[in-house]
């Protein structure tokens, strides 16, 4: 499993140290970070999954949500009801479509699954489409009459509270897996391993070859059945000048296949390690070299910096929901 293990290993490097919240992050938001998704996952545990999916698929989204606050008018009532912003991860495969004006999103549509009670003890999963627009949201479900509006509401924000982490951006809401080359090599390795397993299966079972026996015929010219008995407790009678022996695989194809698999493993290691290689720049002057020495980064480090910016955007949206002036900054050190 080279692809999944590489994604996991690179993610572990980024989160080798906890995400550092800046001093300018409001205490209220720091408290939210201990349960960032209202499912008792702190920022680091939740961020690992967000980064992992983004690295694996090229991008991943975080939606800053807020519970319905019907009838709540004051901040004290809000806190008493436990209403606060939280984060929901939106997998890139959930996205159905979007609209933009060239600079920002004006609409996002994605598929989600919710669990509802069914009878006294059962539950059912219901698929629905959530449509987000600046200041509003709508939920559509299928029914006998087709797709119908199930629920809707408004938000206090003038933007769609969606933050997208890109590992390899190709455009707005578009990205490609950064490790696609490794994925292709992993598929090739799986196919070659399958061939190798089949060769081993054939080679481990010797084939019995009987050389020279000719059928005998009755007076009418009909071939009589030739009965061959093989076993430790039986004697085999062969016609004169006939021979019988086991033919075994020479093993040359096994060694060639094994070497090919080892070569593929080395190629996959190199493909995954590209994320850790520092960029090689062209010829520089002494002054440029000195200025860039502290800025020389690997692709993985750049992704970590971008991810820190995305986390800061999440905190800013939380701050906007709570009417706070600033969400603050975060830092990811990692390894």
PyMOL commands that set and color helices and strands:
alter all, ss='L'
color gray80, all
select helices_A, chain A and resi 2-14+27-33+43-57+75-80+92-94+180-203+252-276+286-293+299-321
alter helices_A, ss='H'
color red, helices_A
select strands_A, chain A and resi 20-21+59-66+85-90+95-100+105-118+122-133+136-143+146-154+162-166+169-171+174-175+207-211+243-247+330-331
alter strands_A, ss='S'
color yellow, strands_A
deselect
rebuild
show_as cartoon
